[in-house]
Amino acid sequence: ARLGSHYKHCDLEKPLVGWYTVTSEKLDSNCDVNRQLFIAKSYFHGNNNFPVNYTKAAKFFRLAADNGDPEAQLYYALLNMKSIGDEYDLEKAKHYFQESAKQNNIKGKLYYAIFEEKCENNSTIFKKLIKECCDSNDASSLNLYAMHLENNNSDLNEFIDYYKKAAELGHYDSLIKLLNILEGKSFEDYLELSIGMFNEDILTRLIKFYDERKRYDQS
C-alpha cells in the first residue's frame, strides 16, 4: 500500500495478532490511521493471520476513511455499493468516492467517474473525471474512456487513440481491442489503421502477450 513519509516510523510488519485491545475511538494518531488500513485489508483478504471478516474490515476501512486516507475512502465506498460488511448505501458510497477523488487519488477518481455515469446518469461529471484520469496516464482510465467513446459512436480515430495509449502502458485488453478493430476491415483500411496503431512498443508487448498465452496453453 502507498505510505506517506510521515508514516515511516510505524512498524507495519510487527505482528498484530492480539494487538487490537483498545476501543476504535482511541485510534486517532497518524500511525493508527495506517494501522487501521492495514487491519482493514488484513480482515478483508484474510491474510497476516487475520480471519476473513468483512464486517470488521468495513469497520476499519471506515475508521481510516474518516481519518482522511484516500485509499480507505475508496475501499469503503465500494463496500457500501456492494453491501459487503455494511449496509447498501449509495449516498454514503458517493460521499466517500468524492472524498477520495478530492485528494486526487486516481483510482478513487476513476470509480467516482463510473459511479456518476452508472448510478447518477451524469455524463458531464463522468467525462470531466475520466479525462483527468487519462491526463495522468492511467491505463485503466484510458481503456475505459476508449470503450465509452466507442459505445457512443465517436470518431474511430479518437477512440483508437485512447486504446493505443492504454496499450502502450501495458493494458492488454486495449491491445486485444486494437486487433479486434482490424478484423473485417478491407486490406487498404487494415494497412492504414495498423500503421498508426502498432508502434515498436506495442508490437513488443503484443509479442510478449502471445508468448505468455502460448506457454499458458501448453502448460
Phi, psi and chi 1 to 4 in degrees:
 res  aa     phi    psi   chi1   chi2   chi3   chi4
   1 ALA       -  155.0      -      -      -      -
   2 ARG   -71.9  131.8  175.3 -164.5   55.9   76.8
   3 LEU  -122.7  134.4  -55.1  180.0      -      -
   4 GLY   -75.9  159.6      -      -      -      -
   5 SER   -64.4  -25.2   59.3      -      -      -
   6 HIS   -78.6    1.3   54.5  -65.4      -      -
   7 TYR  -102.9    5.2  -65.3  145.8      -      -
   8 LYS   -60.3  -30.7  -70.4 -169.8  -64.0 -174.9
   9 HIS   -75.6  -11.1   62.4  -76.0      -      -
  10 CYS   -79.8  131.6  -61.1      -      -      -
  11 ASP   -91.8   87.7 -177.5    9.3      -      -
  12 LEU   -75.9  -16.4  -66.6 -178.9      -      -
  13 GLU   -84.0   -9.1  -59.6  -55.7  -41.4      -
  14 LYS   -64.1  132.4 -177.1  178.1  179.4 -179.7
  15 PRO   -54.6  137.5  -24.7   34.7      -      -
  16 LEU  -107.9   -2.2  -68.6  175.6      -      -
  17 VAL   -61.5  123.7  176.5      -      -      -
  18 GLY    83.7   -2.5      -      -      -      -
  19 TRP   -72.7  -37.6  168.4   81.3      -      -
  20 TYR   -80.2   90.5 -176.8   60.6      -      -
  21 THR  -121.6   -3.1   57.3      -      -      -
  22 VAL  -105.8  165.5  -62.4      -      -      -
  23 THR   -73.4  151.9   58.9      -      -      -
  24 SER   -62.8  -26.2   59.3      -      -      -
  25 GLU   -64.4  -21.2  -72.8   77.5   14.6      -
  26 LYS   -85.7   -5.2  -66.5 -179.3 -179.6  179.7
  27 LEU   -88.2   82.4  -56.8  176.7      -      -
  28 ASP  -127.3    5.0   55.5    3.5      -      -
  29 SER   -89.5  165.8   69.3      -      -      -
  30 ASN   -57.4  -41.8  -76.6  -21.1      -      -
  31 CYS   -63.1  -39.1 -172.0      -      -      -
  32 ASP   -67.7  -32.4  -74.6  -25.0      -      -
  33 VAL   -59.7  -43.5  171.2      -      -      -
  34 ASN   -67.5  -38.4 -147.1   11.0      -      -
  35 ARG   -65.9  -38.9  -80.2 -168.9  179.7  -85.1
  36 GLN   -56.8  -45.7  -71.5  162.1    3.8      -
  37 LEU   -65.6  -40.6 -176.5   59.0      -      -
  38 PHE   -60.4  -47.1 -178.9   86.5      -      -
  39 ILE   -66.3  -41.1  -65.4  170.4      -      -
  40 ALA   -58.9  -47.5      -      -      -      -
  41 LYS   -65.1  -37.6  -72.4 -176.8  175.1 -178.5
  42 SER   -63.9  -43.5  -62.8      -      -      -
  43 TYR   -67.0  -37.6  -87.5  128.1      -      -
  44 PHE   -68.0  -44.5 -173.4   80.0      -      -
  45 HIS   -93.1  -12.9  -63.3  -68.6      -      -
  46 GLY    71.2   38.5      -      -      -      -
  47 ASN  -120.9 -177.2   53.0   23.9      -      -
  48 ASN    56.4   35.2  -59.4  -49.0      -      -
  49 ASN    67.4   17.9  -65.9  -42.6      -      -
  50 PHE   -99.9  140.7  -77.6   76.4      -      -
  51 PRO   -75.5  156.4   29.9  -35.8      -      -
  52 VAL   -67.2  122.2  172.7      -      -      -
  53 ASN  -149.9   98.1 -171.6  -43.0      -      -
  54 TYR   -68.6  -30.7  -65.5  133.3      -      -
  55 THR   -65.0  -46.0  -59.1      -      -      -
  56 LYS   -69.9  -34.8  -70.9 -174.7  176.9 -179.3
  57 ALA   -60.5  -46.9      -      -      -      -
  58 ALA   -61.6  -38.6      -      -      -      -
  59 LYS   -61.1  -45.3  177.2 -179.5  179.2  179.7
  60 PHE   -76.5  -32.8  -82.2   94.4      -      -
  61 PHE   -62.4  -40.5  -81.9  128.8      -      -
  62 ARG   -62.1  -43.1  173.1   71.8 -178.9  -91.4
  63 LEU   -60.3  -49.3  -75.0  168.8      -      -
  64 ALA   -66.5  -36.8      -      -      -      -
  65 ALA   -63.9  -44.1      -      -      -      -
  66 ASP   -69.8  -19.6  -72.7  -17.5      -      -
  67 ASN   -91.0    8.1  -80.8  -36.2      -      -
  68 GLY    96.4   10.4      -      -      -      -
  69 ASP   -80.4  119.9 -173.4  -84.0      -      -
  70 PRO   -67.6  -31.4   23.1  -33.3      -      -
  71 GLU   -68.8  -42.1 -174.2  178.9    5.9      -
  72 ALA   -63.9  -38.1      -      -      -      -
  73 GLN   -60.9  -40.6  -70.1  162.6  -11.5      -
  74 LEU   -65.2  -49.6  169.5   59.1      -      -
  75 TYR   -56.9  -47.1  -92.0   97.0      -      -
  76 TYR   -66.6  -36.7 -170.4   59.4      -      -
  77 ALA   -61.2  -43.9      -      -      -      -
  78 LEU   -64.8  -39.0  -70.0  170.1      -      -
  79 LEU   -63.4  -38.2  -67.5 -178.1      -      -
  80 ASN   -67.6  -36.5  -84.7  -86.4      -      -
  81 MET   -67.2  -36.5  -83.1 -162.6   70.7      -
  82 LYS   -95.8   -0.5  -60.6  -66.3 -176.0 -179.6
  83 SER    55.0   48.8 -172.5      -      -      -
  84 ILE  -110.5  112.6  -61.4  174.6      -      -
  85 GLY    76.4   -3.9      -      -      -      -
  86 ASP  -156.2  169.8 -151.1  -25.8      -      -
  87 GLU   -70.5  151.6  -65.3 -179.6   -2.2      -
  88 TYR   -68.4  119.6  175.3   76.7      -      -
  89 ASP  -152.1   99.0 -169.4  -28.6      -      -
  90 LEU   -68.9  -33.9  -75.3 -176.9      -      -
  91 GLU   -65.6  -41.7  -76.3  -58.2  -47.1      -
  92 LYS   -67.0  -40.8 -168.4 -173.5  -67.4 -176.2
  93 ALA   -60.0  -45.4      -      -      -      -
  94 LYS   -59.4  -43.5 -179.6  177.4 -178.9  177.2
  95 HIS   -58.4  -46.4  168.5   72.4      -      -
  96 TYR   -76.2  -31.6  -76.0   99.1      -      -
  97 PHE   -59.5  -46.0  -80.6  135.8      -      -
  98 GLN   -60.5  -44.2  -73.5  176.5  -36.2      -
  99 GLU   -62.9  -40.8  -68.1  -57.4  -55.4      -
 100 SER   -66.2  -42.5 -176.4      -      -      -
 101 ALA   -65.3  -35.9      -      -      -      -
 102 LYS   -60.1  -28.5  -76.7  178.2 -175.3  176.9
 103 GLN   -89.4   11.5  -60.5 -167.9   64.2      -
 104 ASN    62.6   30.4 -155.5   33.0      -      -
 105 ASN   -74.7  116.9 -179.7  -79.8      -      -
 106 ILE   -61.6  -45.3  -64.2  -59.4      -      -
 107 LYS   -66.4  -37.7  -73.0 -168.1  179.3  -62.6
 108 GLY   -62.5  -41.7      -      -      -      -
 109 LYS   -66.7  -38.9 -167.3  175.4  -72.2 -171.6
 110 LEU   -63.8  -48.2  172.0   60.0      -      -
 111 TYR   -69.6  -30.6  -82.7   99.2      -      -
 112 TYR   -66.9  -38.0  179.6   37.5      -      -
 113 ALA   -60.8  -45.5      -      -      -      -
 114 ILE   -62.3  -41.7  -64.8  170.8      -      -
 115 PHE   -59.1  -45.8  177.4   90.0      -      -
 116 GLU   -63.8  -36.9  -75.7  -68.0  -20.5      -
 117 GLU   -73.5  -46.4 -176.8 -173.1   38.3      -
 118 LYS   -82.5  -38.4  -59.0  -62.5 -176.4 -176.3
 119 CYS  -100.3  -30.0  -59.7      -      -      -
 120 GLU  -107.9   -9.1  -56.6  -78.2  -75.1      -
 121 ASN    54.9   39.7 -162.0   28.9      -      -
 122 ASN  -110.0   92.7 -167.8  -34.1      -      -
 123 SER   -72.6  -25.3   60.0      -      -      -
 124 THR   -66.0  -49.8  -58.4      -      -      -
 125 ILE   -67.1  -39.3  -67.2 -179.4      -      -
 126 PHE   -56.1  -50.2  167.6   78.3      -      -
 127 LYS   -64.1  -40.4  -71.4  179.0 -179.3  178.2
 128 LYS   -61.5  -48.2  176.0 -179.1  180.0  -64.2
 129 LEU   -70.1  -42.6  -67.8  170.4      -      -
 130 ILE   -68.1  -34.0 -161.4   69.9      -      -
 131 LYS   -68.1  -36.4  -74.6 -177.9  178.1  179.0
 132 GLU   -63.4  -40.0  -70.6  176.8    4.6      -
 133 CYS   -66.0  -41.2  -66.9      -      -      -
 134 CYS   -63.3  -38.0  -70.2      -      -      -
 135 ASP   -64.3  -20.8  -70.4  -18.3      -      -
 136 SER   -89.3    6.9  -62.4      -      -      -
 137 ASN    59.7   41.2  -73.5  -36.0      -      -
 138 ASP   -86.4  118.2  179.5   68.0      -      -
 139 ALA   -61.6  -41.7      -      -      -      -
 140 SER   -63.3  -38.0  -64.1      -      -      -
 141 SER   -68.9  -41.3  -59.9      -      -      -
 142 LEU   -61.2  -42.6  -70.8  162.1      -      -
 143 ASN   -66.0  -43.4  179.0   70.7      -      -
 144 LEU   -63.6  -42.0  178.8   63.2      -      -
 145 TYR   -69.1  -35.1 -168.0   47.3      -      -
 146 ALA   -61.1  -43.1      -      -      -      -
 147 MET   -61.9  -42.0  -68.0  171.6   59.8      -
 148 HIS   -61.0  -46.3  170.7   80.0      -      -
 149 LEU   -64.0  -42.3  -68.1  171.8      -      -
 150 GLU   -63.4  -43.7 -176.3  179.5    9.6      -
 151 ASN   -68.7  -20.7  -68.2  -23.5      -      -
 152 ASN  -103.5   22.6  -75.3  -84.1      -      -
 153 ASN    57.0   39.9  -59.7  -46.6      -      -
 154 SER   -75.0  174.3  -62.9      -      -      -
 155 ASP   -59.8  135.3  179.4   71.9      -      -
 156 LEU   -54.4  -47.0  176.9   66.5      -      -
 157 ASN   -66.1  -27.4  -69.6  -38.3      -      -
 158 GLU   -69.3  -51.2 -176.0  179.1   10.2      -
 159 PHE   -75.1  -26.6   64.2   75.3      -      -
 160 ILE   -61.7  -38.3  -79.4  179.4      -      -
 161 ASP   -61.3  -39.4 -173.1   51.8      -      -
 162 TYR   -72.1  -40.6  -79.3   95.2      -      -
 163 TYR   -60.0  -40.6  -79.8  131.1      -      -
 164 LYS   -63.4  -44.9  179.9 -178.1  174.6 -178.1
 165 LYS   -61.9  -40.4  -70.6  176.8 -179.0  177.3
 166 ALA   -66.6  -40.9      -      -      -      -
 167 ALA   -63.5  -38.0      -      -      -      -
 168 GLU   -63.7  -25.1  -71.7  172.9  -15.6      -
 169 LEU   -90.7    5.0  -67.8  168.6      -      -
 170 GLY    94.9   14.4      -      -      -      -
 171 HIS   -82.5  104.2 -162.4  -76.7      -      -
 172 TYR   -69.1  -31.0  -76.3  128.6      -      -
 173 ASP   -61.0  -37.8  -74.5  -10.9      -      -
 174 SER   -69.0  -37.4  -68.1      -      -      -
 175 LEU   -60.8  -48.0 -171.1   62.0      -      -
 176 ILE   -66.7  -34.6  -60.8  -54.0      -      -
 177 LYS   -62.8  -39.1 -173.9   64.7  179.6 -178.8
 178 LEU   -60.6  -40.6  -69.7  175.1      -      -
 179 LEU   -65.9  -40.6  -66.9  174.7      -      -
 180 ASN   -65.0  -34.3  -69.5  -21.2      -      -
 181 ILE   -62.0  -32.7  -70.1  171.2      -      -
 182 LEU   -74.4  -22.0  -67.3  176.2      -      -
 183 GLU   -62.9  134.8  -70.7 -175.8    2.4      -
 184 GLY    83.7   -2.9      -      -      -      -
 185 LYS   -78.6  154.1  -61.0  -65.8 -177.7 -176.7
 186 SER   -67.9  163.5   66.5      -      -      -
 187 PHE   -59.2  -40.9 -179.8   70.9      -      -
 188 GLU   -65.5  -44.7  -68.4   78.6    9.1      -
 189 ASP   -66.4  -37.6  -71.9  -17.7      -      -
 190 TYR   -58.8  -47.6 -177.8   96.0      -      -
 191 LEU   -63.5  -44.9  -78.6  178.9      -      -
 192 GLU   -63.4  -44.7 -177.8  179.9   -9.4      -
 193 LEU   -71.0  -43.5  -72.2  171.6      -      -
 194 SER   -66.3  -32.6   60.4      -      -      -
 195 ILE   -61.6  -40.1  -70.7  172.3      -      -
 196 GLY   -78.2  -27.2      -      -      -      -
 197 MET   -78.8  -50.2  -76.7 -177.6 -173.2      -
 198 PHE  -102.3   87.3  -59.2  124.3      -      -
 199 ASN   -81.0 -178.6   57.9   28.1      -      -
 200 GLU   -61.9  -39.6 -177.7  178.0   -8.2      -
 201 ASP   -64.4  -45.0 -177.1   58.0      -      -
 202 ILE   -66.8  -41.2  -68.3 -177.6      -      -
 203 LEU   -61.5  -39.4  -74.2  172.6      -      -
 204 THR   -61.9  -44.5  -59.9      -      -      -
 205 ARG   -65.6  -36.3  -67.0 -176.2 -176.4  -80.9
 206 LEU   -65.7  -44.2 -175.4   60.0      -      -
 207 ILE   -61.9  -43.0  -67.7  169.7      -      -
 208 LYS   -61.7  -41.6 -179.2 -179.1  176.7 -178.0
 209 PHE   -61.3  -47.6  170.7   76.8      -      -
 210 TYR   -67.5  -34.5  -83.6  114.8      -      -
 211 ASP   -64.1  -43.1  -76.0  -14.9      -      -
 212 GLU   -65.6  -41.1  -70.1  174.7   -9.4      -
 213 ARG   -67.5  -36.6 -168.8  168.8   74.2  173.1
 214 LYS   -65.1  -42.5 -176.2  177.3  180.0 -179.8
 215 ARG   -65.0  -36.6  -74.5 -164.2  -64.3  -89.5
 216 TYR   -66.0  -43.3  175.8   80.8      -      -
 217 ASP   -63.8  -30.6  -68.1  -20.3      -      -
 218 GLN   -84.7  -15.3  -68.2  174.6  -14.9      -
 219 SER   -79.0      -   63.6      -      -      -
